[in-house]
Amino acid sequence: MAELDVFWHPAALDHDTGSGLWEAPPSDLLEVQELHPENAERIRNMRSVLLHGPLASRLDWKDGRLAEEGELEAVHDPAYIASLRRDCESGGRRFGSTTVLSPTSWPALLAAAGTTLAATDALVAEEVSVGYALVRPPGHHAGPAVTDGYCFFNNAALAAERFRASGADRVAIVDWDVHHGNGTQACFYERDDVLTISVHMRHGSWGPSHPETGGAAESGAGRGAGHNVNIELRPGSGDAAYAEAFARVVEPVLERYRPNVVIGGCGQDASAFDGNGRMNVSMDGFHAIGRSVRASAERAGASLLLVQEGGYARTYAAYCLHATLEGVLGRERLLADPIAYMPDDPAHASADIDAVCVEHRGWGLS
């Protein structure tokens, strides 16, 4: 059995988000247009660095699949699913200025969900020890009937529901994409059988599709009170701030919750070189995140599934993914950091994390 199994489907490359002035429609002032940040090239590089980097011999590649529409209904409203299919069939659609469907997107959306579920099912059957779904488009902004932030179907939420249906009493989702996992929060906000933790840059609500703020006070409701943990970090936070967030909040909460399954929202857009974030996490920082999440899963005796989320610096995100998986596998740093790194000033992080510890004192945080 490989140390880590990577689940992949080539339809991930078929989702065409086009180009423009970052996320706006193309500008006639520019001779060379930027690709949309969520493009196929970013995931080609992630696949390549895993195929050809120093972890290659420790990975086993498994085929993903297309989800059936009925499987998506575990999280998403049937009318919403049908509307996205119609949008693709009718030539595509823009949701605001940022989120794009093309005529070729529908198989990619199904592949992202289905490949995640293939990894889930392999873990349930104990065919793999640690699974990673290398998918796009990402999913953590998608709610039950809401498209948001490049996301259409919530892949991690679909995995959580599949694990629950397979007998897992407690599932934990730990999301370290640079943006707040608002869609995942919305899916489980009133439940205690799925614990959601999001470590992200402070950015607040960005409109009707993302009314949540991502603040510590959004901690769950009803049976889910206390089971939604948001850890906002100020723009500019780097390795030390993320390490403190995991040590003081993520690890103790997971130790108290003792999940059967840990699902990692595996984003790399908190790096200093990502155009969609304003954080300063380096390869060392991502390595530490991977090590922390794996250690927490092992202490709980939990299965571990990683699901790809963001990461838009097409070169550096791939290297940061490799560093994350090095940490997950308990390996030393095997791949050198190719880019000079911004200085890390952790002085402001403690106050932000203090606020989370106060809000979630029921978990015994200090």
Secondary structure, DSSP 8 states (H G I E B T S, - for coil): --SEEEEE-GGGGG----EESTTSS--TT-SS-EE-SS-HHHHHHHHHHHHHSTTGGGEEEEE-----HHHHTTTS-HHHHHHHHHHHHTT-EEETTTEEE-TTHHHHHHHHHHHHHHHHHHHHTTS-SEEEE--SS--TT-BTTB-BTTBSS-HHHHHHHHHHHTT-S-EEEEE-SSS--HHHHHHHTT-SSEEEEEEEE-----BTTB-----TT----GGGTT-EEEEEE-TT-BHHHHHHHIIIIIHHHHHHH--SEEEEEE--TTBTT-TT---BB-HHHHHHHHHHHHHHHHHHT-EEEEEE-----TTHHHHHHHHHHHHHTT----S---S-------TTHHHHHHHHHHHTGGGT--
